[in-house]
Amino acid sequence: MSWYVCLLYLHIFSVVLSIGPYFILFPLLAKIRTAPFEQLPDYLEPFRITVRLTKHAGHVLVATGIILTWITSWTWDTSWIVVTVLIMVASLYFIARAFSPLLRKLKAPHEDRNDLVNKLRKALIWYVIITLSMMWFMVAKPNIW
C-alpha cells in the first residue's frame, strides 16, 4: 500500500471522527432536558468528550489534507479546496462559540434549561450541516471557477 493511500484513509477516518460522534449526542438532548440537576454532569460529559475528540480529529484532518494537497496535482487555488478551507474556518469559529458556552451554562444552576437545550440542539444541527457540506466539497470536488 502506498503512502498516498495510507494518508487518504487517515484523512477519511479523521473526517468520520469529526462528524460521527455528533449523531450520538441527539438522543442525549432529551435526557438533559429531563434529568435532575445532580445527574446533568453525566449527560454533559459526552458533549465535552465529543468536542475534544473533534478538535483532535480536526488536527489530523488538516495535516493529512495539507500533505495530500502537496503530494497530488491539486493546487491551493482549486475551487473546492478554497471553499472547503473557508467552511472549515467557519466551523472552527462556530464550534468554539456554540458548544462550550452552552455546556458551561447547563452545568451551573439555571432556570431556562429548555431554552439552553433547544440552543444546544440547534448548534448540533448546524454543526452537522456545516461539516457535511465540507465533506461534500471534498468528495464531489465541484469545479466552481
FINUKOL-7439 format. One line per field, with one value per residue (C-alpha): residue in one letter; x, z, y; residue number from 0; chain. Coordinates in steps of 0.1 Angstrom, whole numbers, plus 5000, padded with zeros to 4 digits. Layout:
residues N
type = (a  ...)
x = (X  ...)
z = (Z  ...)
y = (Y  ...)
seq = (NUM  ...)
mol = (A  ...)
***
This chain:
residues 145
type = (m  s  w  y  v  c  l  l  y  l  h  i  f  s  v  v  l  s  i  g  p  y  f  i  l  f  p  l  l  a  k  i  r  t  a  p  f  e  q  l  p  d  y  l  e  p  f  r  i  t  v  r  l  t  k  h  a  g  h  v  l  v  a  t  g  i  i  l  t  w  i  t  s  w  t  w  d  t  s  w  i  v  v  t  v  l  i  m  v  a  s  l  y  f  i  a  r  a  f  s  p  l  l  r  k  l  k  a  p  h  e  d  r  n  d  l  v  n  k  l  r  k  a  l  i  w  y  v  i  i  t  l  s  m  m  w  f  m  v  a  k  p  n  i  w)
x = (5000  5013  5018  4991  4966  4975  4972  4939  4925  4938  4922  4888  4890  4896  4865  4844  4858  4850  4813  4802  4802  4778  4750  4752  4745  4710  4693  4711  4693  4660  4679  4695  4661  4645  4674  4677  4703  4726  4727  4734  4772  4768  4749  4770  4803  4797  4794  4827  4844  4829  4841  4876  4877  4865  4893  4920  4905  4904  4942  4947  4923  4940  4975  4966  4947  4978  5000  4976  4973  5010  5017  4989  4982  4956  4966  4955  4935  4913  4878  4866  4898  4892  4856  4864  4890  4866  4839  4865  4874  4837  4832  4862  4846  4812  4823  4842  4812  4784  4791  4814  4794  4761  4777  4791  4756  4740  4765  4755  4722  4697  4660  4660  4671  4647  4659  4695  4688  4670  4701  4723  4701  4702  4740  4743  4722  4742  4775  4764  4752  4785  4807  4786  4788  4826  4827  4805  4830  4859  4841  4823  4851  4829  4846  4832  4857)
z = (5000  4991  5013  4994  5002  5038  5041  5022  5046  5076  5062  5057  5092  5107  5088  5103  5138  5132  5123  5135  5173  5170  5158  5191  5210  5197  5219  5249  5245  5258  5289  5295  5293  5320  5342  5378  5381  5401  5371  5345  5345  5335  5304  5296  5297  5263  5248  5263  5251  5216  5213  5224  5201  5172  5179  5177  5147  5131  5136  5118  5091  5084  5085  5062  5039  5036  5028  5003  4985  4985  4970  4944  4914  4933  4939  4967  4943  4933  4939  4960  4982  4988  4997  5020  5038  5042  5056  5079  5093  5098  5116  5139  5149  5152  5174  5197  5201  5201  5224  5252  5265  5264  5282  5309  5314  5317  5344  5366  5383  5359  5353  5315  5308  5279  5262  5266  5254  5223  5216  5220  5196  5171  5174  5169  5137  5123  5131  5113  5083  5082  5084  5060  5035  5039  5033  5002  4987  4995  4979  4949  4941  4922  4897  4908  4889)
y = (5000  5034  5064  5082  5055  5055  5092  5092  5066  5085  5117  5099  5083  5118  5131  5103  5111  5148  5142  5108  5114  5143  5120  5101  5133  5139  5113  5127  5160  5145  5132  5166  5182  5160  5148  5160  5187  5164  5140  5166  5163  5126  5136  5167  5147  5130  5165  5176  5144  5148  5184  5173  5143  5165  5190  5164  5146  5181  5184  5151  5161  5194  5178  5150  5174  5196  5167  5152  5185  5188  5154  5154  5176  5197  5233  5256  5278  5249  5260  5230  5233  5270  5265  5236  5256  5286  5262  5247  5281  5289  5256  5263  5296  5280  5251  5274  5298  5272  5243  5254  5284  5264  5235  5258  5274  5240  5229  5259  5261  5277  5283  5281  5245  5240  5271  5260  5225  5240  5261  5231  5211  5239  5241  5203  5206  5235  5218  5186  5207  5226  5196  5175  5204  5205  5167  5171  5195  5171  5141  5158  5182  5206  5229  5263  5285)
seq = (0  1  2  3  4  5  6  7  8  9  10  11  12  13  14  15  16  17  18  19  20  21  22  23  24  25  26  27  28  29  30  31  32  33  34  35  36  37  38  39  40  41  42  43  44  45  46  47  48  49  50  51  52  53  54  55  56  57  58  59  60  61  62  63  64  65  66  67  68  69  70  71  72  73  74  75  76  77  78  79  80  81  82  83  84  85  86  87  88  89  90  91  92  93  94  95  96  97  98  99  100  101  102  103  104  105  106  107  108  109  110  111  112  113  114  115  116  117  118  119  120  121  122  123  124  125  126  127  128  129  130  131  132  133  134  135  136  137  138  139  140  141  142  143  144)
mol = (A  A  A  A  A  A  A  A  A  A  A  A  A  A  A  A  A  A  A  A  A  A  A  A  A  A  A  A  A  A  A  A  A  A  A  A  A  A  A  A  A  A  A  A  A  A  A  A  A  A  A  A  A  A  A  A  A  A  A  A  A  A  A  A  A  A  A  A  A  A  A  A  A  A  A  A  A  A  A  A  A  A  A  A  A  A  A  A  A  A  A  A  A  A  A  A  A  A  A  A  A  A  A  A  A  A  A  A  A  A  A  A  A  A  A  A  A  A  A  A  A  A  A  A  A  A  A  A  A  A  A  A  A  A  A  A  A  A  A  A  A  A  A  A  A)
***
